Amino acid sequence: MIPILVAHGTRTPHGVVMIGELAERVGALLAQPVRVAFIDVLGPSPAEILAAEAQSGRPAVLIPAFLARGYHVGVDVPVQVAASGHPDVTITPALGPDPRVAEVVADRLTESGWRPSDAVVLAAAGSSDPLAQSDVEQAAQMLSGLIGSPVTAAFAATGGPSVGDAVTTLRNQGAGRVVVASYLLADGFFQRRLRNSGADLVTEPLGAHAGIARVIADRVITACTRIPVR
């Protein structure tokens, strides 16, 4: 079985390093290497890795490293698989929404210096896909349940409200401090947008947190139980 972690891709070197560290951590949990592919910006692509392994006879498991459903998960990844010619590929669900991912976001909040009296915005990259937007709203509800206060879902790119608008609205409503909880996997363009949103605090991306690695490893293990033994 060949596990392949499929991320978006970024021109930010630190973001690339974070994805590599996450793959290494997942590999340690699975006791085998985890390959990394990128759906955009960088290579190798999922199709390139799968094509190189197509004659190996080994099934592959693709784990989309996205925190919600959307175009990349629903269209780009399957297209890459079809283009590869690999005959035996399982695609796992997106990483979120998942209560364990929400717990990681809560951990990042605590690390940032968040206080229970702060207003919180859960900030995702964004998507025009209603399913993806619904996933982010559900993640915000999960986080709200964990921290015991309301959480506003917002988006760095497509979708509304924008992170900046959400921060401004909360301030106009009398919020003392506003904290943006990053719902991003790695550093890059969207994380910079969060830092420029006008919030008092912005948490770090979820990155190679042990909880995220465990979610990914569990996705692989679950997928492998469905792969017929040859």
C-alpha positions in Angstrom: 0.0 0.0 0.0 1.3 3.4 -1.0 0.0 6.3 1.1 0.1 9.7 -0.7 -0.7 12.9 1.1 -2.2 15.4 -1.4 -1.8 19.1 -0.4 -2.7 22.3 -2.3 0.8 23.6 -2.8 2.3 26.9 -1.9 5.2 29.1 -2.9 6.0 29.8 0.8 9.0 27.6 1.7 7.9 27.2 5.3 4.5 25.9 4.1 6.2 23.2 2.0 8.3 22.2 5.0 5.2 22.0 7.2 3.5 19.6 4.8 6.7 17.5 4.7 6.9 17.4 8.5 3.2 16.3 8.6 3.9 13.5 6.1 6.9 12.3 8.2 4.8 12.3 11.4 2.0 10.3 9.7 4.7 7.9 8.3 6.0 7.3 11.9 2.4 6.4 13.0 2.0 4.0 10.0 5.6 2.7 10.2 6.1 3.4 6.5 6.9 6.3 4.3 4.2 8.7 3.2 4.6 10.4 -0.2 3.7 14.0 -0.8 1.9 15.3 -3.9 0.6 18.8 -4.7 -2.6 19.6 -6.6 -1.4 23.1 -7.6 1.6 25.4 -7.7 4.2 22.7 -7.1 5.0 19.2 -8.1 5.0 16.3 -8.1 1.3 16.0 -8.9 -0.7 13.0 -7.7 -0.9 11.8 -11.3 2.9 11.8 -11.6 3.4 9.7 -8.5 0.6 7.3 -9.3 1.8 6.8 -12.9 5.3 5.9 -11.7 3.7 3.3 -9.4 1.1 2.0 -11.8 3.0 -1.2 -12.7 4.1 -2.0 -9.1 1.0 -3.9 -8.3 0.7 -2.1 -5.0 -2.6 -0.3 -4.2 -2.4 3.4 -3.4 -4.3 5.5 -0.9 -4.7 9.2 -1.6 -5.4 11.4 1.5 -6.6 14.9 0.4 -5.0 17.3 2.9 -8.0 19.7 2.8 -10.1 20.6 5.8 -13.4 20.7 3.9 -14.9 19.3 0.7 -14.6 21.4 -2.4 -13.4 21.5 -6.0 -9.9 20.1 -5.3 -11.3 17.2 -3.3 -14.3 16.5 -5.5 -12.9 17.1 -8.9 -9.1 17.7 -9.1 -8.1 14.7 -7.1 -10.3 12.2 -9.0 -9.1 13.7 -12.4 -5.5 13.2 -11.3 -6.2 9.6 -10.4 -7.9 8.9 -13.8 -5.1 10.5 -15.7 -2.5 8.4 -13.9 -3.5 5.0 -15.2 -3.0 3.5 -11.8 -5.6 0.6 -11.5 -6.0 0.5 -7.8 -6.4 3.8 -5.9 -8.6 4.6 -2.9 -9.3 8.3 -2.1 -10.1 9.1 1.5 -12.5 11.8 2.7 -11.3 15.3 3.4 -9.8 15.9 6.8 -12.7 18.0 8.1 -15.1 18.6 9.6 -13.9 16.3 12.3 -14.2 16.7 16.1 -10.5 15.8 16.4 -9.5 18.6 14.0 -11.6 21.0 16.0 -9.6 20.0 19.1 -6.4 20.9 17.3 -7.8 24.3 16.5 -8.7 24.7 20.1 -5.1 23.8 21.0 -3.8 26.4 18.7 -6.1 29.0 20.3 -4.8 28.2 23.8 -1.2 28.4 22.5 -1.9 31.8 21.0 -2.9 33.4 24.3 -6.7 33.3 23.6 -8.9 34.1 26.5 -12.5 32.9 27.0 -13.8 36.5 26.8 -12.3 36.9 23.2 -14.5 36.9 20.1 -13.3 34.1 17.8 -13.4 33.8 14.0 -12.7 30.4 12.4 -10.9 31.4 9.1 -10.8 28.9 6.2 -9.3 29.4 2.7 -12.7 29.6 1.1 -14.7 27.9 -1.7 -17.6 28.6 -3.9 -18.9 25.0 -3.2 -21.8 25.1 -0.8 -20.7 21.7 0.6 -17.3 23.2 1.5 -18.9 26.3 3.1 -21.2 24.0 5.1 -18.3 22.0 6.3 -16.6 25.1 7.6 -19.8 26.2 9.3 -20.0 22.8 11.0 -16.3 23.1 12.0 -17.1 26.4 13.6 -19.9 24.9 15.6 -17.6 22.1 16.8 -15.1 24.7 17.9 -17.8 26.7 19.6 -18.8 23.7 21.6 -15.2 23.1 22.7 -14.5 26.7 23.9 -18.0 27.5 25.2 -18.5 30.7 23.2 -19.8 31.6 19.7 -17.5 31.2 16.7 -17.9 33.0 13.4 -16.9 31.2 10.2 -15.2 33.3 7.6 -13.1 32.9 4.5 -9.7 34.3 3.3 -10.7 34.1 -0.4 -14.0 32.9 -1.9 -17.1 32.9 0.3 -18.5 35.2 2.8 -18.0 36.8 5.1 -14.4 37.6 4.5 -12.1 37.3 7.5 -11.5 41.1 7.6 -15.3 41.8 7.4 -15.9 39.3 10.2 -13.3 40.9 12.4 -14.8 44.4 11.7 -18.3 43.2 12.5 -17.3 41.7 15.8 -15.5 45.0 16.8 -18.6 47.0 15.8 -20.6 44.7 18.0 -18.4 45.6 21.0 -16.0 42.8 21.1 -12.9 43.5 23.2 -10.4 41.3 21.5 -10.9 39.4 18.3 -8.9 36.2 17.7 -8.7 34.5 14.3 -8.4 30.8 14.5 -6.6 29.6 11.4 -8.4 26.7 9.7 -5.5 26.2 7.4 -3.1 23.3 7.2 0.1 25.2 6.3 1.7 28.6 6.0 1.3 30.5 2.8 -0.7 33.2 1.0 -4.0 32.6 2.9 -2.3 32.6 6.3 -0.8 36.0 5.4 -4.3 37.2 4.7 -5.3 36.1 8.2 -2.4 38.0 9.7 -3.5 41.1 7.9 -7.1 40.9 8.9 -6.9 43.3 11.8 -7.4 40.7 14.5 -5.7 41.0 17.8 -4.3 37.5 17.6 -4.0 35.0 14.7 -3.3 31.3 15.5 -0.7 29.3 13.6 -1.8 26.8 10.9 -2.7 23.3 12.1 0.5 22.0 10.5 2.2 18.8 11.9 0.2 18.8 15.1 0.0 15.3 16.5 -3.8 15.4 16.3 -3.8 16.1 12.6 -1.3 13.3 12.0 -3.5 10.9 13.9 -6.5 11.8 11.8 -4.6 11.2 8.5 -3.2 7.9 9.8 -6.6 6.8 10.7 -7.9 7.7 7.3 -5.2 5.4 5.8 -5.9 2.6 8.2 -9.6 2.7 7.5 -9.0 2.7 3.7 -6.7 -0.2 4.0 -9.3 -2.3 5.7 -11.4 -1.9 2.5 -8.6 -3.0 0.2 -9.0 -6.7 -0.8 -6.1 -8.9 0.1 -4.4 -10.3 -3.0 
